[in-house]
Amino acid sequence: MIKRIYISLLFVFLTFNLFSIDAEKKDLIDKYFSEPSINQQLTEINTLTIAGKYEEAKQVINSLKQNKNNIPLLAAVNIYEANILYNQSNYKRCIELCDTSIKILNTDFKNGYVIKGLNLKAKALATIDEFDKAFALYSIIKKKAKENDDQYGLGVAYYLSGSAFADRGKIQESLHQFDSSLVIKKQIGDELGEAACYSFIGLDNSFLGNYSNAISLIQKSITIRERIGDKRGLANSYLNLY
């Protein structure tokens, strides 16, 4: 029952991207792709994906794939395409594209896109009930992200681990992961991610019968989302509140 609830709620949030577009742009796109045209197109892919305009995003992806000599770019666009495929429930192909991109980047954990690809792969593995593989991968991601001071990737790994633990009904472990993610989201100024953490920490509290805490936490998420104009996130928070 818990897993079904989380999958339905997470779909609402993940279809417009778990990762805040501002954090994604600052910590990945701007960091690795300063060339204006490429930067703009990658930002457009992310924006279109958030809006659920997958076919339009794929058109931009296919355009960028013409830059065949730009290996880091090819790896990045593969990962963005893998994210779309995840949202379209094509988990097998999502994992394949992540593996391809990670290999292209020589599994260089200093590269934030390797961490992003691994996070996405682990998320897909958990979705198809390959939890042991997903948790093993999250452990590696967290270790490598800490070693390379990738706070953005680390925050995502904690968040997704929280979701996976909740799917297994391990609510205390889920709370610990979400709490760790929340600390990082606050530190890096990822308000969209911060609001998402509050929402799901509230949901975990409700599963534990702590309804007063749950309502208070979800209200925090609603306050942030109202202030930043995150209308789709608000739908998620109100659904959790219900």
N, C-alpha and C positions, 0 to 999 in steps of 0.2 A: 504493500500500500504506500509506504514511504517513498519507495523508488518511483512509483507511478506519479506521485505528487511532484517529486523533484524534477522528473523528466519534463512534465508539462510546464512547470514554472520556469525551468531553465531554458526551455525552448523559446519562451517569450523573450527572455533576456538575451540569449545567445544569438538569435537571428539578427539582432541589431548590434551584435558584437559585445562579448564580455569585456573586452579590453577597451577602455576609454579611448576615443579617437584622439584626444589631446595627448594622452600619455603615449599612445602608439606613435603619433607623429613625432613627438619630442624625443622619445627614447629609442625609436627604431628608424623611422623614415628619415628624419632630419639628421640623425647621427651617421647613417650609412650612405645616404644618397643626397648629396648637396646640389647636384646639377638640377637647375630649376625645372626643366621640362619633366625629367624623370620623377623628381620629388612631387611635382604637381599631379602626375598621373598615378603615382602610388597612393597619394592622399585621396584622389578621386576613387580609386578602387576601394579603399577603406570606407569612404563615405557611402558609396553605392551599396556596399555589402551591408553596412549598418541599416540602410534604408530597405534592405531586402530586394534590391534591384540587381539580381545575380547575373542575368544575361548581359546587362549593360556593363557590369563590372568585368565580366569575362571578355568582352570586346576590348576593353582597355588592357587587360592582361595579355590577350593575344597580340595586341599592338606592341607591347613592351617585349614580348618574346622574340621580336625581330632583331633585338639587340643581342645577337648570338655570341658575340665576343665578350659581353659583360656578364661574367660568370656569377658574381654576387647578386646581380639583378635577376638573373634567371632563377636562382635559388629562391629569392624573395618572392617573386611573382608565383612560383610554384606553391609556396606556402600560403599565399593569399587565395590561390585557387583551391588548395586543399581545405581552407577554412569554409569556402563556399560549398564545397562538396560535403563537408560535415553537416552544414545547415540543411543540405538537401538529402541527408540521410545516406549518402554514399560513403560509408565509413571505410570500406576496403580500399577504395581508390584514394581516399583522403590519407590513409596511412602510407600507401605506396608513394604518393607525392611528397609526403613529409620525409620519408626515407631517402628518396632521390635527392631532395634539397639538402638534407643533412650530409649526405655523401659528397655532393658537389662542393659543399663548404668544408670538407675534410674533417667533419665533426669537431670543428674549432669552437670550444665552449666559450671562448672570449667573444665570439660573434653572437649578438643578441638574437639573430634570426635562427641560429641553431637551437637556442633555448626555446624560442617561439615554436619552432617545428616540433621539438620534443614534447612541449606542453600540449600541442594540438594532437599529436599522435597518442599520448597518454589519455587524453580526453576521449578520443575515439575508441581506444581499447576498453576504457571503463564503460562506455556506452554499449558495447557489444558483450558486456559481462566478462571481459578478460581482466578482472580486477587485480589478480596477482601480478600480471605484467605491468598494469598501469601503476600500481603502488611502487613496484620496483623502479620503474622509470621516474616517477615523481621523486623518489629518494635521490636518484642520480642528479636530476635537474636541480633540486634544492642545494645539494652539495656543490655542484659546479657553479650555480648562480651566486652562491655565497663567496666562493673562491674568486670569482671575477667581478664581484660587486655589481651584479645585475639585479638591482632591486625591483625593477619592473617585472622581469621574468620570474623572480622569486615570489613576488606578490601574486602573480597569476598561478604559479604552482601550488601555493598554499590554498588559494581559492578553489582551484579545481580538485585538490585533494579533499577539501571540505565537502564538496559536492559528492565525490566518490564514497567517502565514509558515510555520508547521509544515505546514499543509495543502498549501502549495506546495513543500514539501521544502527550504525555506530555513532550515536549522536554526540557523546562526549568528545570523541576523537574529531568529529566534524567541527564542533565548536572551537576546539583548540586550533585547528587549521584556519578557520575563518577569522579567529581573533588575531592570529599571526599575520594574515593577509591584510586585515584592517589597519594594523600598526604601520605596515609598509605603505598602504594606499594613502594614509594621512601624511606620511613623511615625504612622499614624492608628489603630493598635491593632486592625486587622482580622485577627484570628487565623484565621478561616475562609479568607479570601483568601490569607493568608500560607502556610497549609498547602497550598492548591491550587497556588500558585506553586512551592513546593518539589517537589511531586509532578510537575508538568509540566516543570520544569527538569531533574529527574532523568530523565524520559522522553527529553528532547532529548539529554541526555548519553549515554543508551543508544544513540540513533541514530548518535552520533558514535563509538561504541565505547568510551566512557569508563565502563565498567561499575561500577568501584569507586565513582567519584563519584556515579553514578546511584543506586546502592543507598544510599549515605550520605544523599543528598538526600531520597530517598523515605522513608527511615527517619525523617528529621526531620519530614516531613509526617505520618507515622503517629504519632509522639510527640505532636505538637500535637493531632491529631484525637482521640487516645485521652484526652488531658487535658481537652479541652472537650466530650467526649461526642458528637463528630460521626460517628455510626455509618455514615451513607451515604457520607460523605467517606472513611472508612476503607476502604470497599469499593473506591472509586476508587484509593486509594493502593496497596492490595494487588494490584489488577489491574495497575497500572503496574509494581509490583515484580515480578510474575510475568513 
